[in-house]
């Protein structure tokens, strides 16, 4: 489900492998955005045939879809869609 290394926002070290992923889970999915809440209603944006992105608002303002700078990036691989990156487009 995740392709490593997982790209992280500017100034944050990438998640190197599947062993590091669970230790950084909260940082990834509950850091600046509440991914579970966001993914329930966000619409994916298809950037190309093999890439899509989900934009989420800050967890402090979960209904502010006009300001949704937290980007979760997914890429199509031979084994299906994989989570490849997290970014804050404001940074």
PDB file of N, CA, C and O in Angstrom:
ATOM      1  N   UNK A   1       0.804  -1.191   0.000  1.00  0.00           N
ATOM      2  CA  UNK A   1       0.000   0.000   0.000  1.00  0.00           C
ATOM      3  C   UNK A   1       0.853   1.263   0.000  1.00  0.00           C
ATOM      4  O   UNK A   1       0.386   2.328  -0.403  1.00  0.00           O
ATOM      5  N   UNK A   2       2.104   1.148   0.452  1.00  0.00           N
ATOM      6  CA  UNK A   2       3.003   2.302   0.482  1.00  0.00           C
ATOM      7  C   UNK A   2       4.284   1.952  -0.245  1.00  0.00           C
ATOM      8  O   UNK A   2       4.811   0.849  -0.104  1.00  0.00           O
ATOM      9  N   UNK A   3       4.780   2.894  -1.021  1.00  0.00           N
ATOM     10  CA  UNK A   3       6.051   2.716  -1.729  1.00  0.00           C
ATOM     11  C   UNK A   3       7.116   3.487  -0.960  1.00  0.00           C
ATOM     12  O   UNK A   3       6.959   4.673  -0.670  1.00  0.00           O
ATOM     13  N   UNK A   4       8.198   2.794  -0.638  1.00  0.00           N
ATOM     14  CA  UNK A   4       9.281   3.404   0.137  1.00  0.00           C
ATOM     15  C   UNK A   4      10.470   3.711  -0.756  1.00  0.00           C
ATOM     16  O   UNK A   4      10.719   2.995  -1.726  1.00  0.00           O
ATOM     17  N   UNK A   5      11.207   4.771  -0.439  1.00  0.00           N
ATOM     18  CA  UNK A   5      10.993   5.705   0.660  1.00  0.00           C
ATOM     19  C   UNK A   5       9.780   6.599   0.395  1.00  0.00           C
ATOM     20  O   UNK A   5       9.533   7.014  -0.737  1.00  0.00           O
ATOM     21  N   UNK A   6       9.036   6.886   1.455  1.00  0.00           N
ATOM     22  CA  UNK A   6       7.850   7.736   1.380  1.00  0.00           C
ATOM     23  C   UNK A   6       8.295   9.183   1.503  1.00  0.00           C
ATOM     24  O   UNK A   6       8.876   9.580   2.514  1.00  0.00           O
ATOM     25  N   UNK A   7       8.024   9.958   0.483  1.00  0.00           N
ATOM     26  CA  UNK A   7       8.396  11.373   0.469  1.00  0.00           C
ATOM     27  C   UNK A   7       7.588  12.136   1.515  1.00  0.00           C
ATOM     28  O   UNK A   7       6.389  11.909   1.681  1.00  0.00           O
ATOM     29  N   UNK A   8       8.268  13.046   2.217  1.00  0.00           N
ATOM     30  CA  UNK A   8       7.628  13.842   3.266  1.00  0.00           C
ATOM     31  C   UNK A   8       7.804  15.330   2.951  1.00  0.00           C
ATOM     32  O   UNK A   8       8.577  15.685   2.061  1.00  0.00           O
ATOM     33  N   UNK A   9       7.084  16.209   3.681  1.00  0.00           N
ATOM     34  CA  UNK A   9       7.187  17.651   3.425  1.00  0.00           C
ATOM     35  C   UNK A   9       8.614  18.176   3.580  1.00  0.00           C
ATOM     36  O   UNK A   9       9.467  17.544   4.203  1.00  0.00           O
ATOM     37  N   UNK A  10       8.842  19.341   2.999  1.00  0.00           N
ATOM     38  CA  UNK A  10      10.149  20.000   3.046  1.00  0.00           C
ATOM     39  C   UNK A  10      10.680  20.058   4.477  1.00  0.00           C
ATOM     40  O   UNK A  10       9.981  20.482   5.397  1.00  0.00           O
ATOM     41  N   UNK A  11      11.910  19.631   4.646  1.00  0.00           N
ATOM     42  CA  UNK A  11      12.542  19.681   5.955  1.00  0.00           C
ATOM     43  C   UNK A  11      12.249  18.492   6.856  1.00  0.00           C
ATOM     44  O   UNK A  11      12.751  18.436   7.978  1.00  0.00           O
ATOM     45  N   UNK A  12      11.449  17.541   6.389  1.00  0.00           N
ATOM     46  CA  UNK A  12      11.114  16.351   7.174  1.00  0.00           C
ATOM     47  C   UNK A  12      11.724  15.140   6.476  1.00  0.00           C
ATOM     48  O   UNK A  12      11.572  14.965   5.267  1.00  0.00           O
ATOM     49  N   UNK A  13      12.412  14.311   7.245  1.00  0.00           N
ATOM     50  CA  UNK A  13      13.063  13.140   6.671  1.00  0.00           C
ATOM     51  C   UNK A  13      12.040  12.175   6.091  1.00  0.00           C
ATOM     52  O   UNK A  13      10.969  11.969   6.661  1.00  0.00           O
ATOM     53  N   UNK A  14      12.385  11.583   4.944  1.00  0.00           N
ATOM     54  CA  UNK A  14      11.525  10.584   4.315  1.00  0.00           C
ATOM     55  C   UNK A  14      11.378   9.371   5.230  1.00  0.00           C
ATOM     56  O   UNK A  14      12.244   9.087   6.057  1.00  0.00           O
ATOM     57  N   UNK A  15      10.274   8.672   5.063  1.00  0.00           N
ATOM     58  CA  UNK A  15      10.064   7.410   5.777  1.00  0.00           C
ATOM     59  C   UNK A  15      10.772   6.351   4.945  1.00  0.00           C
ATOM     60  O   UNK A  15      10.354   6.052   3.827  1.00  0.00           O
ATOM     61  N   UNK A  16      11.839   5.787   5.488  1.00  0.00           N
ATOM     62  CA  UNK A  16      12.734   4.934   4.714  1.00  0.00           C
ATOM     63  C   UNK A  16      12.185   3.560   4.370  1.00  0.00           C
ATOM     64  O   UNK A  16      12.427   3.057   3.272  1.00  0.00           O
ATOM     65  N   UNK A  17      11.445   2.940   5.294  1.00  0.00           N
ATOM     66  CA  UNK A  17      11.044   1.553   5.070  1.00  0.00           C
ATOM     67  C   UNK A  17       9.801   1.196   5.885  1.00  0.00           C
ATOM     68  O   UNK A  17       9.292   2.001   6.665  1.00  0.00           O
ATOM     69  N   UNK A  18       9.330  -0.038   5.679  1.00  0.00           N
ATOM     70  CA  UNK A  18       8.101  -0.465   6.354  1.00  0.00           C
ATOM     71  C   UNK A  18       8.275  -0.603   7.857  1.00  0.00           C
ATOM     72  O   UNK A  18       7.286  -0.556   8.589  1.00  0.00           O
ATOM     73  N   UNK A  19       9.498  -0.772   8.338  1.00  0.00           N
ATOM     74  CA  UNK A  19       9.734  -0.837   9.775  1.00  0.00           C
ATOM     75  C   UNK A  19       9.572   0.542  10.423  1.00  0.00           C
ATOM     76  O   UNK A  19       9.103   0.647  11.557  1.00  0.00           O
ATOM     77  N   UNK A  20       9.954   1.576   9.715  1.00  0.00           N
ATOM     78  CA  UNK A  20       9.851   2.947  10.235  1.00  0.00           C
ATOM     79  C   UNK A  20       8.417   3.486  10.132  1.00  0.00           C
ATOM     80  O   UNK A  20       8.022   4.354  10.910  1.00  0.00           O
ATOM     81  N   UNK A  21       7.654   2.976   9.184  1.00  0.00           N
ATOM     82  CA  UNK A  21       6.306   3.480   8.912  1.00  0.00           C
ATOM     83  C   UNK A  21       5.393   3.458  10.144  1.00  0.00           C
ATOM     84  O   UNK A  21       4.782   4.486  10.438  1.00  0.00           O
ATOM     85  N   UNK A  22       5.264   2.354  10.878  1.00  0.00           N
ATOM     86  CA  UNK A  22       4.360   2.369  12.043  1.00  0.00           C
ATOM     87  C   UNK A  22       4.784   3.359  13.128  1.00  0.00           C
ATOM     88  O   UNK A  22       3.936   3.935  13.809  1.00  0.00           O
ATOM     89  N   UNK A  23       6.077   3.553  13.285  1.00  0.00           N
ATOM     90  CA  UNK A  23       6.558   4.508  14.296  1.00  0.00           C
ATOM     91  C   UNK A  23       6.175   5.937  13.937  1.00  0.00           C
ATOM     92  O   UNK A  23       6.010   6.779  14.820  1.00  0.00           O
ATOM     93  N   UNK A  24       6.032   6.210  12.647  1.00  0.00           N
ATOM     94  CA  UNK A  24       5.730   7.573  12.198  1.00  0.00           C
ATOM     95  C   UNK A  24       4.290   7.727  11.719  1.00  0.00           C
ATOM     96  O   UNK A  24       3.933   8.748  11.132  1.00  0.00           O
ATOM     97  N   UNK A  25       3.467   6.714  11.969  1.00  0.00           N
ATOM     98  CA  UNK A  25       2.081   6.703  11.512  1.00  0.00           C
ATOM     99  C   UNK A  25       1.324   7.965  11.919  1.00  0.00           C
ATOM    100  O   UNK A  25       0.699   8.610  11.078  1.00  0.00           O
ATOM    101  N   UNK A  26       1.376   8.321  13.198  1.00  0.00           N
ATOM    102  CA  UNK A  26       0.644   9.505  13.669  1.00  0.00           C
ATOM    103  C   UNK A  26       1.146  10.772  13.007  1.00  0.00           C
ATOM    104  O   UNK A  26       0.353  11.660  12.695  1.00  0.00           O
ATOM    105  N   UNK A  27       2.434  10.874  12.790  1.00  0.00           N
ATOM    106  CA  UNK A  27       3.008  12.040  12.102  1.00  0.00           C
ATOM    107  C   UNK A  27       2.451  12.148  10.686  1.00  0.00           C
ATOM    108  O   UNK A  27       2.159  13.245  10.210  1.00  0.00           O
ATOM    109  N   UNK A  28       2.306  11.011  10.020  1.00  0.00           N
ATOM    110  CA  UNK A  28       1.846  10.985   8.628  1.00  0.00           C
ATOM    111  C   UNK A  28       0.344  11.249   8.529  1.00  0.00           C
ATOM    112  O   UNK A  28      -0.086  12.120   7.773  1.00  0.00           O
ATOM    113  N   UNK A  29      -0.443  10.507   9.283  1.00  0.00           N
ATOM    114  CA  UNK A  29      -1.896  10.540   9.110  1.00  0.00           C
ATOM    115  C   UNK A  29      -2.661  11.402  10.112  1.00  0.00           C
ATOM    116  O   UNK A  29      -3.849  11.663   9.920  1.00  0.00           O
ATOM    117  N   UNK A  30      -1.992  11.846  11.179  1.00  0.00           N
ATOM    118  CA  UNK A  30      -2.665  12.671  12.183  1.00  0.00           C
ATOM    119  C   UNK A  30      -1.855  13.910  12.514  1.00  0.00           C
ATOM    120  O   UNK A  30      -2.076  14.541  13.548  1.00  0.00           O
ATOM    121  N   UNK A  31      -0.919  14.264  11.647  1.00  0.00           N
ATOM    122  CA  UNK A  31      -0.056  15.417  11.880  1.00  0.00           C
ATOM    123  C   UNK A  31      -0.787  16.719  11.612  1.00  0.00           C
ATOM    124  O   UNK A  31      -1.582  17.166  12.439  1.00  0.00           O
ATOM    125  N   UNK A  32      -0.528  17.331  10.465  1.00  0.00           N
ATOM    126  CA  UNK A  32      -1.166  18.612  10.131  1.00  0.00           C
ATOM    127  C   UNK A  32      -2.609  18.438   9.688  1.00  0.00           C
ATOM    128  O   UNK A  32      -3.418  19.356   9.821  1.00  0.00           O
ATOM    129  N   UNK A  33      -2.937  17.256   9.160  1.00  0.00           N
ATOM    130  CA  UNK A  33      -4.303  16.970   8.710  1.00  0.00           C
ATOM    131  C   UNK A  33      -4.775  15.681   9.369  1.00  0.00           C
ATOM    132  O   UNK A  33      -3.967  14.830   9.741  1.00  0.00           O
ATOM    133  N   UNK A  34      -6.081  15.546   9.507  1.00  0.00           N
ATOM    134  CA  UNK A  34      -6.670  14.302   9.982  1.00  0.00           C
ATOM    135  C   UNK A  34      -7.042  13.516   8.730  1.00  0.00           C
ATOM    136  O   UNK A  34      -8.103  13.728   8.144  1.00  0.00           O
ATOM    137  N   UNK A  35      -6.154  12.604   8.327  1.00  0.00           N
ATOM    138  CA  UNK A  35      -6.332  11.896   7.064  1.00  0.00           C
ATOM    139  C   UNK A  35      -7.621  11.080   7.030  1.00  0.00           C
ATOM    140  O   UNK A  35      -8.315  11.083   6.013  1.00  0.00           O
ATOM    141  N   UNK A  36      -7.952  10.393   8.099  1.00  0.00           N
ATOM    142  CA  UNK A  36      -9.158   9.563   8.109  1.00  0.00           C
ATOM    143  C   UNK A  36     -10.406  10.405   7.863  1.00  0.00           C
ATOM    144  O   UNK A  36     -11.265  10.030   7.065  1.00  0.00           O
ATOM    145  N   UNK A  37     -10.505  11.524   8.538  1.00  0.00           N
ATOM    146  CA  UNK A  37     -11.654  12.418   8.365  1.00  0.00           C
ATOM    147  C   UNK A  37     -11.656  13.001   6.953  1.00  0.00           C
ATOM    148  O   UNK A  37     -12.704  13.086   6.312  1.00  0.00           O
ATOM    149  N   UNK A  38     -10.497  13.394   6.481  1.00  0.00           N
ATOM    150  CA  UNK A  38     -10.384  13.998   5.155  1.00  0.00           C
ATOM    151  C   UNK A  38     -10.738  13.004   4.046  1.00  0.00           C
ATOM    152  O   UNK A  38     -11.523  13.316   3.150  1.00  0.00           O
ATOM    153  N   UNK A  39     -10.148  11.800   4.115  1.00  0.00           N
ATOM    154  CA  UNK A  39     -10.358  10.813   3.053  1.00  0.00           C
ATOM    155  C   UNK A  39     -11.818  10.395   2.935  1.00  0.00           C
ATOM    156  O   UNK A  39     -12.249   9.942   1.875  1.00  0.00           O
ATOM    157  N   UNK A  40     -12.581  10.542   4.013  1.00  0.00           N
ATOM    158  CA  UNK A  40     -13.994  10.169   3.983  1.00  0.00           C
ATOM    159  C   UNK A  40     -14.797  11.042   3.025  1.00  0.00           C
ATOM    160  O   UNK A  40     -15.812  10.598   2.487  1.00  0.00           O
ATOM    161  N   UNK A  41     -14.348  12.293   2.805  1.00  0.00           N
ATOM    162  CA  UNK A  41     -15.128  13.188   1.946  1.00  0.00           C
ATOM    163  C   UNK A  41     -14.334  13.852   0.825  1.00  0.00           C
ATOM    164  O   UNK A  41     -14.930  14.438  -0.079  1.00  0.00           O
ATOM    165  N   UNK A  42     -13.019  13.775   0.861  1.00  0.00           N
ATOM    166  CA  UNK A  42     -12.207  14.422  -0.182  1.00  0.00           C
ATOM    167  C   UNK A  42     -12.337  13.685  -1.509  1.00  0.00           C
ATOM    168  O   UNK A  42     -12.562  12.476  -1.551  1.00  0.00           O
ATOM    169  N   UNK A  43     -12.192  14.437  -2.580  1.00  0.00           N
ATOM    170  CA  UNK A  43     -12.220  13.851  -3.915  1.00  0.00           C
ATOM    171  C   UNK A  43     -10.796  13.823  -4.466  1.00  0.00           C
ATOM    172  O   UNK A  43     -10.102  14.839  -4.439  1.00  0.00           O
ATOM    173  N   UNK A  44     -10.355  12.665  -4.966  1.00  0.00           N
ATOM    174  CA  UNK A  44      -9.002  12.592  -5.534  1.00  0.00           C
ATOM    175  C   UNK A  44      -8.894  13.441  -6.800  1.00  0.00           C
ATOM    176  O   UNK A  44      -9.846  13.549  -7.574  1.00  0.00           O
ATOM    177  N   UNK A  45      -7.729  14.037  -6.994  1.00  0.00           N
ATOM    178  CA  UNK A  45      -7.435  14.810  -8.200  1.00  0.00           C
ATOM    179  C   UNK A  45      -6.465  13.997  -9.038  1.00  0.00           C
ATOM    180  O   UNK A  45      -5.350  13.711  -8.600  1.00  0.00           O
ATOM    181  N   UNK A  46      -6.884  13.622 -10.245  1.00  0.00           N
ATOM    182  CA  UNK A  46      -6.015  12.848 -11.120  1.00  0.00           C
ATOM    183  C   UNK A  46      -5.044  13.804 -11.811  1.00  0.00           C
ATOM    184  O   UNK A  46      -5.455  14.667 -12.586  1.00  0.00           O
ATOM    185  N   UNK A  47      -3.758  13.642 -11.522  1.00  0.00           N
ATOM    186  CA  UNK A  47      -2.734  14.508 -12.101  1.00  0.00           C
ATOM    187  C   UNK A  47      -2.243  13.972 -13.436  1.00  0.00           C
ATOM    188  O   UNK A  47      -1.870  14.745 -14.319  1.00  0.00           O
ATOM    189  N   UNK A  48      -2.240  12.649 -13.587  1.00  0.00           N
ATOM    190  CA  UNK A  48      -1.842  11.993 -14.831  1.00  0.00           C
ATOM    191  C   UNK A  48      -2.403  10.578 -14.785  1.00  0.00           C
ATOM    192  O   UNK A  48      -3.097  10.210 -13.838  1.00  0.00           O
ATOM    193  N   UNK A  49      -2.099   9.784 -15.815  1.00  0.00           N
ATOM    194  CA  UNK A  49      -2.629   8.423 -15.860  1.00  0.00           C
ATOM    195  C   UNK A  49      -2.150   7.591 -14.675  1.00  0.00           C
ATOM    196  O   UNK A  49      -2.850   6.680 -14.233  1.00  0.00           O
ATOM    197  N   UNK A  50      -0.975   7.894 -14.166  1.00  0.00           N
ATOM    198  CA  UNK A  50      -0.423   7.089 -13.093  1.00  0.00           C
ATOM    199  C   UNK A  50      -0.242   7.805 -11.779  1.00  0.00           C
ATOM    200  O   UNK A  50       0.507   7.338 -10.921  1.00  0.00           O
ATOM    201  N   UNK A  51      -0.917   8.942 -11.598  1.00  0.00           N
ATOM    202  CA  UNK A  51      -0.724   9.698 -10.355  1.00  0.00           C
ATOM    203  C   UNK A  51      -2.017  10.409  -9.969  1.00  0.00           C
ATOM    204  O   UNK A  51      -2.687  11.012 -10.807  1.00  0.00           O
ATOM    205  N   UNK A  52      -2.351  10.324  -8.684  1.00  0.00           N
ATOM    206  CA  UNK A  52      -3.483  11.095  -8.177  1.00  0.00           C
ATOM    207  C   UNK A  52      -3.120  11.647  -6.808  1.00  0.00           C
ATOM    208  O   UNK A  52      -2.249  11.119  -6.117  1.00  0.00           O
ATOM    209  N   UNK A  53      -3.801  12.711  -6.434  1.00  0.00           N
ATOM    210  CA  UNK A  53      -3.511  13.409  -5.187  1.00  0.00           C
ATOM    211  C   UNK A  53      -4.810  13.694  -4.448  1.00  0.00           C
ATOM    212  O   UNK A  53      -5.850  13.940  -5.058  1.00  0.00           O
ATOM    213  N   UNK A  54      -4.728  13.655  -3.128  1.00  0.00           N
ATOM    214  CA  UNK A  54      -5.857  14.011  -2.272  1.00  0.00           C
ATOM    215  C   UNK A  54      -5.400  15.189  -1.422  1.00  0.00           C
ATOM    216  O   UNK A  54      -4.395  15.103  -0.716  1.00  0.00           O
ATOM    217  N   UNK A  55      -6.140  16.287  -1.494  1.00  0.00           N
ATOM    218  CA  UNK A  55      -5.815  17.494  -0.730  1.00  0.00           C
ATOM    219  C   UNK A  55      -6.707  17.574   0.502  1.00  0.00           C
ATOM    220  O   UNK A  55      -7.923  17.404   0.418  1.00  0.00           O
ATOM    221  N   UNK A  56      -6.084  17.837   1.644  1.00  0.00           N
ATOM    222  CA  UNK A  56      -6.809  17.886   2.912  1.00  0.00           C
ATOM    223  C   UNK A  56      -6.590  19.224   3.609  1.00  0.00           C
ATOM    224  O   UNK A  56      -5.516  19.815   3.500  1.00  0.00           O
ATOM    225  N   UNK A  57      -7.610  19.703   4.328  1.00  0.00           N
ATOM    226  CA  UNK A  57      -7.437  20.916   5.139  1.00  0.00           C
ATOM    227  C   UNK A  57      -6.684  20.587   6.429  1.00  0.00           C
ATOM    228  O   UNK A  57      -6.521  19.421   6.789  1.00  0.00           O
ATOM    229  N   UNK A  58      -6.232  21.629   7.110  1.00  0.00           N
ATOM    230  CA  UNK A  58      -5.592  21.439   8.408  1.00  0.00           C
ATOM    231  C   UNK A  58      -6.601  20.834   9.372  1.00  0.00           C
ATOM    232  O   UNK A  58      -7.798  21.102   9.265  1.00  0.00           O
ATOM    233  N   UNK A  59      -6.132  20.020  10.312  1.00  0.00           N
ATOM    234  CA  UNK A  59      -7.061  19.372  11.247  1.00  0.00           C
ATOM    235  C   UNK A  59      -7.773  20.370  12.150  1.00  0.00           C
ATOM    236  O   UNK A  59      -8.857  20.080  12.655  1.00  0.00           O
ATOM    237  N   UNK A  60      -7.174  21.547  12.360  1.00  0.00           N
ATOM    238  CA  UNK A  60      -7.828  22.578  13.174  1.00  0.00           C
ATOM    239  C   UNK A  60      -9.014  23.209  12.447  1.00  0.00           C
ATOM    240  O   UNK A  60      -9.907  23.763  13.088  1.00  0.00           O
ATOM    241  N   UNK A  61      -9.030  23.130  11.114  1.00  0.00           N
ATOM    242  CA  UNK A  61     -10.113  23.701  10.301  1.00  0.00           C
ATOM    243  C   UNK A  61     -10.589  22.651   9.292  1.00  0.00           C
ATOM    244  O   UNK A  61     -10.413  22.835   8.087  1.00  0.00           O
ATOM    245  N   UNK A  62     -11.187  21.561   9.763  1.00  0.00           N
ATOM    246  CA  UNK A  62     -11.500  20.428   8.891  1.00  0.00           C
ATOM    247  C   UNK A  62     -12.509  20.694   7.784  1.00  0.00           C
ATOM    248  O   UNK A  62     -12.597  19.912   6.838  1.00  0.00           O
ATOM    249  N   UNK A  63     -13.265  21.766   7.879  1.00  0.00           N
ATOM    250  CA  UNK A  63     -14.258  22.065   6.843  1.00  0.00           C
ATOM    251  C   UNK A  63     -13.813  23.155   5.882  1.00  0.00           C
ATOM    252  O   UNK A  63     -14.594  23.585   5.033  1.00  0.00           O
ATOM    253  N   UNK A  64     -12.591  23.602   6.001  1.00  0.00           N
ATOM    254  CA  UNK A  64     -12.061  24.670   5.142  1.00  0.00           C
ATOM    255  C   UNK A  64     -11.445  24.072   3.877  1.00  0.00           C
ATOM    256  O   UNK A  64     -10.224  24.006   3.738  1.00  0.00           O
ATOM    257  N   UNK A  65     -12.307  23.640   2.964  1.00  0.00           N
ATOM    258  CA  UNK A  65     -11.838  23.000   1.729  1.00  0.00           C
ATOM    259  C   UNK A  65     -11.230  24.004   0.758  1.00  0.00           C
ATOM    260  O   UNK A  65     -10.567  23.599  -0.196  1.00  0.00           O
ATOM    261  N   UNK A  66     -11.436  25.298   0.972  1.00  0.00           N
ATOM    262  CA  UNK A  66     -10.798  26.328   0.139  1.00  0.00           C
ATOM    263  C   UNK A  66      -9.310  26.424   0.461  1.00  0.00           C
ATOM    264  O   UNK A  66      -8.513  26.848  -0.376  1.00  0.00           O
ATOM    265  N   UNK A  67      -8.943  26.030   1.674  1.00  0.00           N
ATOM    266  CA  UNK A  67      -7.548  26.039   2.105  1.00  0.00           C
ATOM    267  C   UNK A  67      -7.199  24.615   2.538  1.00  0.00           C
ATOM    268  O   UNK A  67      -7.226  24.287   3.724  1.00  0.00           O
ATOM    269  N   UNK A  68      -6.873  23.781   1.556  1.00  0.00           N
ATOM    270  CA  UNK A  68      -6.547  22.377   1.818  1.00  0.00           C
ATOM    271  C   UNK A  68      -5.148  22.093   1.271  1.00  0.00           C
ATOM    272  O   UNK A  68      -5.007  21.500   0.202  1.00  0.00           O
ATOM    273  N   UNK A  69      -4.111  22.518   2.005  1.00  0.00           N
ATOM    274  CA  UNK A  69      -2.752  22.430   1.475  1.00  0.00           C
ATOM    275  C   UNK A  69      -2.013  21.120   1.747  1.00  0.00           C
ATOM    276  O   UNK A  69      -0.897  20.933   1.262  1.00  0.00           O
ATOM    277  N   UNK A  70      -2.612  20.222   2.506  1.00  0.00           N
ATOM    278  CA  UNK A  70      -1.922  18.976   2.827  1.00  0.00           C
ATOM    279  C   UNK A  70      -2.232  17.966   1.717  1.00  0.00           C
ATOM    280  O   UNK A  70      -3.380  17.573   1.511  1.00  0.00           O
ATOM    281  N   UNK A  71      -1.177  17.563   1.016  1.00  0.00           N
ATOM    282  CA  UNK A  71      -1.345  16.727  -0.181  1.00  0.00           C
ATOM    283  C   UNK A  71      -0.829  15.313   0.076  1.00  0.00           C
ATOM    284  O   UNK A  71       0.331  15.116   0.438  1.00  0.00           O
ATOM    285  N   UNK A  72      -1.701  14.346  -0.115  1.00  0.00           N
ATOM    286  CA  UNK A  72      -1.338  12.933  -0.065  1.00  0.00           C
ATOM    287  C   UNK A  72      -1.238  12.464  -1.518  1.00  0.00           C
ATOM    288  O   UNK A  72      -2.190  12.602  -2.287  1.00  0.00           O
ATOM    289  N   UNK A  73      -0.087  11.912  -1.888  1.00  0.00           N
ATOM    290  CA  UNK A  73       0.186  11.560  -3.284  1.00  0.00           C
ATOM    291  C   UNK A  73       0.182  10.041  -3.449  1.00  0.00           C
ATOM    292  O   UNK A  73       0.758   9.311  -2.642  1.00  0.00           O
ATOM    293  N   UNK A  74      -0.479   9.584  -4.509  1.00  0.00           N
ATOM    294  CA  UNK A  74      -0.572   8.158  -4.820  1.00  0.00           C
ATOM    295  C   UNK A  74      -0.114   7.934  -6.255  1.00  0.00           C
ATOM    296  O   UNK A  74      -0.382   8.749  -7.139  1.00  0.00           O
ATOM    297  N   UNK A  75       0.585   6.810  -6.479  1.00  0.00           N
ATOM    298  CA  UNK A  75       1.073   6.482  -7.816  1.00  0.00           C
ATOM    299  C   UNK A  75       0.640   5.064  -8.172  1.00  0.00           C
ATOM    300  O   UNK A  75       0.576   4.180  -7.318  1.00  0.00           O
ATOM    301  N   UNK A  76       0.345   4.874  -9.451  1.00  0.00           N
ATOM    302  CA  UNK A  76      -0.040   3.561  -9.944  1.00  0.00           C
ATOM    303  C   UNK A  76       1.225   2.762 -10.232  1.00  0.00           C
ATOM    304  O   UNK A  76       2.068   3.191 -11.020  1.00  0.00           O
ATOM    305  N   UNK A  77       1.358   1.608  -9.596  1.00  0.00           N
ATOM    306  CA  UNK A  77       2.512   0.735  -9.795  1.00  0.00           C
ATOM    307  C   UNK A  77       2.026  -0.569 -10.423  1.00  0.00           C
ATOM    308  O   UNK A  77       0.830  -0.739 -10.661  1.00  0.00           O
ATOM    309  N   UNK A  78       2.935  -1.471 -10.687  1.00  0.00           N
ATOM    310  CA  UNK A  78       2.566  -2.770 -11.265  1.00  0.00           C
ATOM    311  C   UNK A  78       1.624  -3.547 -10.357  1.00  0.00           C
ATOM    312  O   UNK A  78       0.826  -4.356 -10.831  1.00  0.00           O
ATOM    313  N   UNK A  79       1.714  -3.304  -9.058  1.00  0.00           N
ATOM    314  CA  UNK A  79       0.860  -4.027  -8.111  1.00  0.00           C
ATOM    315  C   UNK A  79      -0.347  -3.214  -7.642  1.00  0.00           C
ATOM    316  O   UNK A  79      -1.041  -3.625  -6.712  1.00  0.00           O
ATOM    317  N   UNK A  80      -0.604  -2.074  -8.270  1.00  0.00           N
ATOM    318  CA  UNK A  80      -1.761  -1.255  -7.917  1.00  0.00           C
ATOM    319  C   UNK A  80      -1.357   0.109  -7.390  1.00  0.00           C
ATOM    320  O   UNK A  80      -0.191   0.495  -7.469  1.00  0.00           O
ATOM    321  N   UNK A  81      -2.332   0.841  -6.849  1.00  0.00           N
ATOM    322  CA  UNK A  81      -2.078   2.180  -6.332  1.00  0.00           C
ATOM    323  C   UNK A  81      -1.306   2.106  -5.020  1.00  0.00           C
ATOM    324  O   UNK A  81      -1.619   1.297  -4.145  1.00  0.00           O
ATOM    325  N   UNK A  82      -0.287   2.966  -4.895  1.00  0.00           N
ATOM    326  CA  UNK A  82       0.538   3.015  -3.683  1.00  0.00           C
ATOM    327  C   UNK A  82       0.653   4.456  -3.202  1.00  0.00           C
ATOM    328  O   UNK A  82       0.693   5.394  -3.999  1.00  0.00           O
ATOM    329  N   UNK A  83       0.704   4.609  -1.901  1.00  0.00           N
ATOM    330  CA  UNK A  83       0.937   5.901  -1.253  1.00  0.00           C
ATOM    331  C   UNK A  83       2.423   6.204  -1.401  1.00  0.00           C
ATOM    332  O   UNK A  83       3.262   5.426  -0.949  1.00  0.00           O
ATOM    333  N   UNK A  84       2.754   7.335  -2.035  1.00  0.00           N
ATOM    334  CA  UNK A  84       4.164   7.642  -2.315  1.00  0.00           C
ATOM    335  C   UNK A  84       4.655   8.931  -1.679  1.00  0.00           C
ATOM    336  O   UNK A  84       5.864   9.159  -1.625  1.00  0.00           O
ATOM    337  N   UNK A  85       3.752   9.787  -1.195  1.00  0.00           N
ATOM    338  CA  UNK A  85       4.242  11.034  -0.633  1.00  0.00           C
ATOM    339  C   UNK A  85       3.209  11.842   0.114  1.00  0.00           C
ATOM    340  O   UNK A  85       2.002  11.711  -0.090  1.00  0.00           O
ATOM    341  N   UNK A  86       3.732  12.683   0.987  1.00  0.00           N
ATOM    342  CA  UNK A  86       2.939  13.622   1.773  1.00  0.00           C
ATOM    343  C   UNK A  86       3.623  14.966   1.652  1.00  0.00           C
ATOM    344  O   UNK A  86       4.848  15.052   1.742  1.00  0.00           O
ATOM    345  N   UNK A  87       2.841  16.021   1.447  1.00  0.00           N
ATOM    346  CA  UNK A  87       3.436  17.339   1.271  1.00  0.00           C
ATOM    347  C   UNK A  87       2.490  18.411   1.800  1.00  0.00           C
ATOM    348  O   UNK A  87       1.274  18.222   1.828  1.00  0.00           O
ATOM    349  N   UNK A  88       3.056  19.525   2.215  1.00  0.00           N
ATOM    350  CA  UNK A  88       2.294  20.725   2.539  1.00  0.00           C
ATOM    351  C   UNK A  88       2.652  21.711   1.437  1.00  0.00           C
ATOM    352  O   UNK A  88       3.768  22.230   1.411  1.00  0.00           O
ATOM    353  N   UNK A  89       1.724  21.973   0.532  1.00  0.00           N
ATOM    354  CA  UNK A  89       2.041  22.798  -0.636  1.00  0.00           C
ATOM    355  C   UNK A  89       2.306  24.253  -0.281  1.00  0.00           C
ATOM    356  O   UNK A  89       2.763  25.019  -1.129  1.00  0.00           O
ATOM    357  N   UNK A  90       2.027  24.650   0.965  1.00  0.00           N
ATOM    358  CA  UNK A  90       2.323  26.015   1.403  1.00  0.00           C
ATOM    359  C   UNK A  90       3.779  26.188   1.803  1.00  0.00           C
ATOM    360  O   UNK A  90       4.236  27.316   1.986  1.00  0.00           O
ATOM    361  N   UNK A  91       4.511  25.098   1.940  1.00  0.00           N
ATOM    362  CA  UNK A  91       5.909  25.187   2.384  1.00  0.00           C
ATOM    363  C   UNK A  91       6.858  25.063   1.218  1.00  0.00           C
ATOM    364  O   UNK A  91       8.074  25.116   1.404  1.00  0.00           O
TER     365      UNK A  91
END
